[in-house]
């Protein structure tokens, strides 16, 4: 998935990417995640930031009774820098 996303980001034009990414460990306010730089979460953050994408969902999208609410559904889009 990361290779496909990276290739897609290199195409010309504006982009929008959305879906259920199921990555509850990412803090989207700070664009960081625990773990090594090689973790899936941190590699995704690197692709997002290197390609000037912004993540627009800032409220939890998943709620379960005995679990912490998480932002799992994400919307990314290009922005002018």
Secondary structure, DSSP 8 states (H G I E B T S, - for coil): -HHHHHHHHTSSS--EEEEE---TT-BTTTTB-SS-TTSHHHHHHHHHHHTTEEE---S--B--TTS--B--EEEEEE---
